[in-house]
Amino acid sequence: MNDSGSSKKIGIVFLAGAGPGNEGLLTVHAQEILKKCDVLVYDALSNPAFLSETKESCEKIFVGKRLSHHSVSQEKINSILVEKALEGKTVLRLKGGDPFVFGRGGEEALFLEAHGISYKIIPGVSSAVAALESVGIPVTHREIARSFAVITGHSNAEDDEREMERFSRYANFDGTLVFLMGVSSLPKIVSALLLGGKNAKTPVSIVEWGTTVRERRIDATLETAVSMATRFCVKNPAVICVGEVAQFHLKNTSVPIFEKKIAITGTHEFVEKIACALKDCGALVHPSPFMKAEFNKNAFSLFPPFSKIAWLVFTSANGVRFFFFLLRERGIDVRSISHIKLCVVGQGTAAELKKFGFTADFVPHRFTVFDMAEEFLSHIQNNAGGIVCAVRALNGSPDLNRAFSSKQIDFMDVPMYSLSPNSLILENLLEQLDVLDYITFGSSSGASAFFDALDFETCHKIKESCAFICIGSKTSETVKNATAHLNIKNRVITAQTFTAEGIIEAIKGDNNGNRT
């Protein structure tokens, strides 16, 4: 126990579930702690996109199992939780599914209690229900299954006989049987249920990677389940459903892009916005916010006096956010920019500007940087009335500089932020290439980072039918150059507008055979 006379602050540990894999199934409470925790102790989550939501100073400790990594022992994990809490830190222990459903969360809670550490439990969405729901299987249904049992496929039994006995007890259960982590034990599970009297024609459904873009459903009966699992090379994570409800396929197939598997790349804010719209249209989305926008701490010194600025040009929502962050950080009254006119590229950037109480004075009809510059120059008729400042990312398109210089406009380029890739999230995206139907790119820098990460072997994982969807001609040009260099033959499609709707229309057009 801790010395009650000590003035040292003791931290707290949150034991939380991340859900079955889909990032939208992380609870609001868990997300709140994720954003403010000092230490994140996490397993091999299906999608590490969660990690992009932590604060800059958060210490991330991986304790799961991945290729080339051994899993950390439970004893070591327990010690890490106590050690970090004793340092006075807020610790989030994040694991797949729910922490108390075969997640060993109870063992961690007891260990924290024994060491006098405060903790709170944040329930998570269990794959036992969610993975089945995702493919249209209700675990209960009136008149068919009024109860369900969740059973671990792992066993501590010392011999097969005891393990068979354990599984056979469920043969007469009047409801749905849900087995977690049971792929390797499937032959024993099936044999035990049959020996216990379960009907060989009982429907069985195996759901692999439920709620993610790798989701796959294999339907069988009790007598064919093992052969079907072998035929389709089923691997964990998978949920095995045994019961009459496994016959259901309750899915709305009328949505525009039903179950197209789409990876969204870019910054966290961009990915979040696009992903929501695609999910509403029925897509299976893999959010991959591997581009991290970092504020340029020297940005303020690059601006001329605000009194001399006539126009601010924003080419992205990130530029808008960081500009107003700069004003707050410097304690600058927004009224000091009331005389400045504002130009933005795209409705998304205009919408971001409105969040801060400003309306754009000029929004071009076309959304490439070069086209925007031409329209804008025509709008101001070679007389800006002061300095034009482009507030954008480091190493932005030189087309803007060339266009303004050609018209002798007093122009300044202010690199407000830089973009850099998160290797962990990017690597996770590369692991999904064999199942994806589309990969979207919102910027040239994001596309470059993606293709720079590809090697010859990884390129061959990309499905032949997969298409790259780009926002803007500059991004498309980058993708086309990269694919030509890597000898990748996949289609490159340019969305007509810089919005989620533009991407959706591009996919719908591609599905209808209008490929560009």
N, C-alpha and C positions, 0 to 999 in steps of 0.2 A: 504494500500500500504506500501511497505518497505521504510524505511528511507534511502534516497539516500546518506546521509552522512555517513552511517554506513559502516565500513570496513569488516563486517562479510560476508563471502561468502554464497550466496544462491545457493542451488542445483537445479537440473532439474528433471522433471518427464517425463518418457516415457510411453505412453499409447499404449500397444501392444496386438495383438491377438496371441494366442497360436495355433490357428487352431482347427479343429474339434476333435482332439484326437490322431491321429497318429503323433508320435514325428518327423517324417520326413517332416511334413507339417508346422513346425515352420519355419518362414522365416530366412534367413541368417542374416538380420539386427536385428531381435529380439534376435537371438542367440548371436550375438556380444554384445548386451547390457546385456543379461542374464549373460554372463561370467564376466562382469566388474562392474555390479551395486553394490551399497552399501546396498540397501534395496530392497527386492522382496516382493511385495504385490500381492498375488495370490488367485484365486478362486479354487474350487474343480475340478482341471484338471483331465481329463480321465486317464492320466498317469503322476504321479509326477516324472518320470524319468528326466524331465527337471531340477529338483532341484539339481541333481548331477553335473550339469555344472556350478553352481555358485562358486565364490571364497570362500575360507575358512571363511573369515570374514563377509560374506554377512548376513544381518539380514533378516530372512524369516518371513513374517506375513501372516497367513492364514485368509482369510475373506470370504470364501465360506461356503457351507453347506455340511456337512457329517453326517453320523450316529453319534449320541451322541454330535454333535456340532450344535449350532444355527448359522444361517448366520448373518454376521455383517451388520448393517443397512448401506444404501448408505450414509447417513449423516456422520456416523462414518468413513467410508472408505475415504470420501472426506477430513475429518479432518486429518486422518493419512497421506495422501499424502502431504498435506500442512506442517504438523508438521515435517515430515522427510526431506522435501526439505529445510525448514528453518534451519535445522541442518547442511546444506551444503552438503547433500548427493545426490548421483545419485540414483533415485528411478525408479524401473520398476514395473508398474502396469500391470500384466499379466492376461488375461482372455481368456476363450475359444472362438473359432471362430474369428471374427473380432470385434474390440472394438466399431465400429460404426453401427454394425448390431444387433440391439436389445441388445446391451451390455452396455448401459448407459454411454458409453465413452464420448458422447457429454456433459452430465451433469457434468462429472468429469473435462472435459476441461474448461467449463464455470466457475466452482468453482475455478480452478487454476488461471484462468484469473482474477477473482474478487479479488484474494489475491496476485496478482503480481508475480506468480510463473511461470517460464519458463517451457514449455512442448513441446514435439514432439509426433506426432502420427506415429505409425508403423502399417500399415495395416496387417491384418491377413487373412487366408483362411477361408471363411465362410462355415459352414456345409450346408447352403442352396444349395450350388452347389457341394461341395466336397463329402458329404455323399451319394448323389445320383450318382455321378460319380463313387464312390467306388463300387457300386453294379451294374454298367453298365447302368445307366440312364442318358442320356444327357438332360439338362433342355431345350435346344433348338435343333431343327432339321429341316432342310430345308423342306418345303412343309407340315410340321406337326405342328411345334411350332416355330414361329419366334420371340417370346418374352416370358418373364416369370415375374411373380410377387411374391415377398417374403412378406408374411403376418404373423404377430404375432398371435398365438392362444390365448394369454392372452388378457384381455380386462379390461378397466377401467369403462366400462358401468355399470350403477347402476341397470339395469334390463335386463332380457333376451330379451325383444323385441328389444331394441336398439342394443344388441349384434347380434341378428339374422339379423337385417337390415344391419349391417356392413358386415357380411359374404355374404349375398345374393347379394350384389353389384358386386361380382366377378363372378357370375354365367355366365355372357355373355362375360367374358374376353376371348379374342382370343389368347390363349397361355397357358403356364404351370402355375399352381398355386402351390406354395411351402409354406407350413405352418410350422412355427417353434414353438416349445413349445405348440403344439396343441392337445396332447393326451387327456387331460381331457375335452377339448372343442370339440372333434371329433363329438359327436352326434349333437351338435348345428351347426357345420360347414357343415356336411352332409345335415341336414334338411334344412338349409338356402340355400345351393346351389341347392337342388332339388326344393324348393319352388320358387327359382329365375329362374328356367327353365333349369338347367343343366341336361343333359341326364343321366339317372340312370345307364347306361352301361359304363359311362366314366371310363377308367382305373384309379386305385388308387394304389399307392405303399407306404408302411410305412417302413422307414429305421430306425432301432434302433441302437444306438451306432455306427454310420457310421465311417468307416476307422479304427476301433479298432478290437481286437480279439473277442469282444462281438457283433460284427456287425451281424444284422439279418434283412432279408427282408421279408415282408408279402405283397403279392399281392392280390388285390381285385378289386371290382368295387365300384362306389359310393353307390350303394344300399346294398352292402355286407361289406363295410369297417368297420362299427361299430361292427358287429357280429364277423368279423375276428379278430379285435383288442381285443375283449373280449375273444375270444377263445384262442388266443396266449398270453394273459396277457401282452399286450404291455405297456411299461412304458417309460417315458422320461429318457434320451434325445432321441428324435425321430424326424425325418423329414417326413412330409406327402406330397406326390407328387400327384397332381390331374391333369390328362391330358393324351393325347394319347402317350406321350413319356414314360409313366409308363409301356408300353408294352415291352420296350427294355431290353435286357440282354446282353449288349456289354462287354463280359469278355472273355479273352483268357484262355481256360481251358486246353490247351495242355502243360502248364509248369509243371515241374516234381513233385512238391508238392503243387498243386493247393489248395489254401485256407485251408491248414492245419494250425491249430492255435497253435503257438509255443511260449513259454516263454523262453527268453534267460536271464540267471542269471550270475552274476559275477561283475567285476569292470566295470566302465564306458567305458574304452578303449576296453576291451574284448567284451562287449555286442555290442558296436557300430560296431565293425568289423564283428562279426558273423551275426548280424541282417541284414546288407546290403546284404550279400550273400544269405541269406534265402529269403529275399524279392524278389530278382531277380529271384528266382525259384518259385515264386507265393505264398509263405506262408503269412499268416496273423500273424505278429510278435508282441509280447508284450515285449518290452525291459524292463528288471528289473535289473538295475545296483545297487543292494542293498548292494554290498560289496564295501566298501571304503578303498582304500589303503592309509595308512598314513606313511609318511617318518619318519624314526627313527633318531632323531636329534643327537643321540650319536653314530651313525654308524661309523663315521670316527675314533673314538678312539678304535674301535674293530678290525681295520685292522692292520696287521703287516706293517713294512716299505715296500713300494711298491717295493723297490729294492730286497726284499727277496721273492716276490711272483712269482711263475712260471706259475700258471694257475688261471684264474678266471672262475668259473662255474656259469652260469646263468640258472635258472630253469623256468624263466618266463620273459615276456616282461616288467613287472613292475620292476623287479630287474635291468634290463638294464637301464630303464628310470631313476630310482632313483640313480643308480651309477653315471651316467653322470651328473645328477643334483648335486650330492655331489661334483664332480670335479669342476663344475662351481661355486658352493657356496663357496668352499674353495680356489678358484683361482688357481687350480692345472692345469698345462700345460698337455694336453693329451699326449705329447711326453714322459712324465715321465712313461707311461705305455706301451711304444712301445715294450719293451722286453717281455711283458706278453702274454702268449697264452690264447685263449678264447675258452671255451666249452659252448655250449648252448643245451637246451632240446627243440627240435621241430623247424620246419621251421618258425613259427610265431615269436619265440624269435630271430632266426637268422636274419629275416627280420627287426626286431626292431633294432638290432645291426647295420645293414647296414645304417640305418638312421643317425647314428652318425659317419659314415665313416669307420666302422670296419667290417671285414669279420671273421666269426667264423673259428677257426682252427680245430674244431672237432664237428660234429653233429651226434649223435647216430642214428641208424636205428630204434630203438625202443624207445618209449617215456615215459615209466614209470621211476621213479627215480631209482629204483633198477636195471632195465635193463640198464639204461644209465650209472650207476656207473660201472657195470660189463664191458660194452663195453669200457668205458673210461680207466678203469684200465688196460685192455688188450692193449689199444692204447699206454699208457705211460710205459708199461712193468715194473711196480713197481719202476720206477725211474722218479719222477716228476721233479727233478732238482731244487727243492725249495718247497715253501709252496703252497698248493692248497687251494684256498678260494672259498667257495660257497656263492654267493651273492643272498639271497632269503628272503622269508617272515619269520617272527617270527613263531616258532612252526612248522617248515617245517618237512617233513617226516624224521623220524630217520633212515630210510633205507640207506640214503646217508652216514650218520655218521658211521653206522655199516660196510658198505662196505669198506670205506676207512680205518677204524681202523683195519679191518681184514687183510689188506695188509701192515700195518705199514706205511701208507702214512702220511706225515706231513700235517695235514688237519685242517682248521679253518672254522667254520660256522659263517657267518656274517649276522645277521638279519637286513637287509636294510630297511624293512618296516613291518608294521603289517596290518592285514585285520580286519575290524569290520563292522557289518551290519547297514544299515540305516533302522530304524524301519518303517518309513512312506512308503518308496518304497516297503519294504517287505510286509507290510500290504496290500498295493494295489495289489500285486501279489496274495495274498491269496484270494482276492475278485474275481479273475478270474478263480479259480480252476475248477469251474463247467463247463467251456467251453473249456478248453485247451486239445489239443491232445498230446502235448509233452512239457516236461520241461527239459531244458538242464542245466548241471552243468559243469563248467570248472575247479573246484577245490574242494578238500575235505572240505576246510573251508567254502566255499559257500554252499555246500550241508548240512553241519552240521548246519549252521545258519538257513537254510530253514526248516529243519525238527525239529529243536529246537523250532521253532515258531508255530508248529502245535499242536493242542489239539485234543481230540477225535472227537469233533463236526466238526472241520475244515477238518480232514482227510476224513470224509464221503462226503465232497464236491467234492473230486477228482473223475473225470470220471473213470469208470472201464476200459475204452479203452485207457486212457492216459498212456504214457510211459515216463520213465525217461531216458534221454540220457546223458551219462557221458563221459568226456574226461579223459582217463587214468584209469588203474585198481585200483589205490588207491582211486580215487573218486567213482568208482563203488562199491568198498568194503564198503566205508562209507555209500553210499546210501542203499546197501543191508542190512547192519546192522541196519540202522535207520528204514527202512520199516518193517523189521522183528520185531523190538521192538514195532512199532506202529501197527503191524498187517495189514499193507498195502500190497495188493496182486498185485499191478501194476507191469508191466514189467520193467526190468532194462536192458538197452542196452548200450554196450560200443563201442564208436566210435573207428575205427581202427587207425585213425591219429588225431593229435592234431591241426586240422584246421577246418575252416568252411566247407570245402569240405568233411571232415570226418563225420561231423554231417549230412550233406545233404545225403551222401551215406548211413548212418545208417538209416535215415528216409525212403529213397527209398527202402532199403532192407526190412525194417519193413512193408512197404506198400505191398511189393511183397510176404510177408509171411515168409521171412527169419528172424525170431525173435530169439534173443539170450538172 
